[in-house]
Amino acid sequence: MSTYRVNKLFYKLETDQAYLDRFRADAPGELARIDLTDEERTALLAGDVGKLYLMGAHPFLMNTLARQGLLGLNRETYLQRVREAAATRDKNAQARSDDDK
Amino acid sequence: MAKLVLGLGAPHTPHFPTVAKEQGKSSRVTMLFKRLHAELEASKPDLILVYTSDHFVSFFFDNMPTFCVGAFDAAEGPRELSRSTPHYRVTGHPPFAHALFEYGLECGFDLAAAEELVLDHSLLVPLHFLTPKMNIPIVPIYIRGLAEPLPKADRCFKLGEMVRRQIDRWPGAERIAVVASGSFSLEVGGPKMGWIDYEWFDFVVERIRQGNTADLLRRATTRRMVSAGNTGGELLDWIALLGTVGGGAATFIEPDSQPPESPRDAHAYAAWRLEA
């Protein structure tokens, strides 16, 4: 799965003021203009940065959502969601590796 | 003949200029950068080379070089919208940059070259403190440090050695300072954000202090660097600097873990004086 377009969205939000303004005014409308998978679009609209992290979005780029307060996120909710997703992933990986023993 | 006169290593936290302004001359950030600034002033450079890792500003995944030399006449930045770093325009040194590009080809380093760039905070924050008048030409040498896969530590060290040979063979009379911009343990936007890998940080600082470059290169695998945070690959900029300065012990290296201005950071400030 490529998260190229998701990462590109974050890149534009950090470097293009006019795009940031448009996105802030109408995120669903701007997301509709990007060739995303349904899964990516749904996760973005829900501010589900945990899911996006697991899908391979680059956290450094994605963090602009927290700093700019986009998609309903703030610094606390952003970090909480990414941490929960990573913890669940690690727990599942541990369970799988225990099963293999 | 050009002459390498100084090596410096510094962090580039985007809010440091604001911190320094708000907290004044007594802040740790101000004092530590002042030490580096004094070294730079004393070395009287005519040209500054900077090893840095772009933070998805000058380059994106559409075209992201592993190694790239900035060959611009002039460039501005930073472009990041959610950062408060002051805006600057810097001048470049295209003849030196192009000569480095060509010499690289001879040495098996097929660098990318960029004649137009928008700059990011990782280049401009150190320069803000080190050369605030922005009156010395800058040639950035970019090392892919934030987006895996990363180049290998040994390769970055050899890149630094190649740059040193280019400095030594450059026919101009420039006095040249080389700066590495980066941290050793810092995560941005990922689950480890706010955590510092002190074991790694202390190990790196001690190896640089001792000039034990061989041990540092052996341990600095991508996996080890990135497990200290998703910007951990910035160590590669320091490793390239070590290649350029000859891998010897730093004149000084000042670790600054948990500075009161920014308690979740750990950074290091270092200098190599290269003139007797």
Interface residues (C-beta under 8 A of the other chain):
Chain A: Y4 N7 K8 Y11 L13 E14 T15 D16 Q17 L20 Y53 H58 P59 F60 L61 M62 N63 T64 A66 R67 Q68 Y78 L79 V82 R83 A85 A86 A87
Chain B: H55 F56 V57 F60 F61 D62 R79 E80 L81 S82 V118 L146 A147 E187 V188 G189 G190 P191 M193 G194 N230 T231
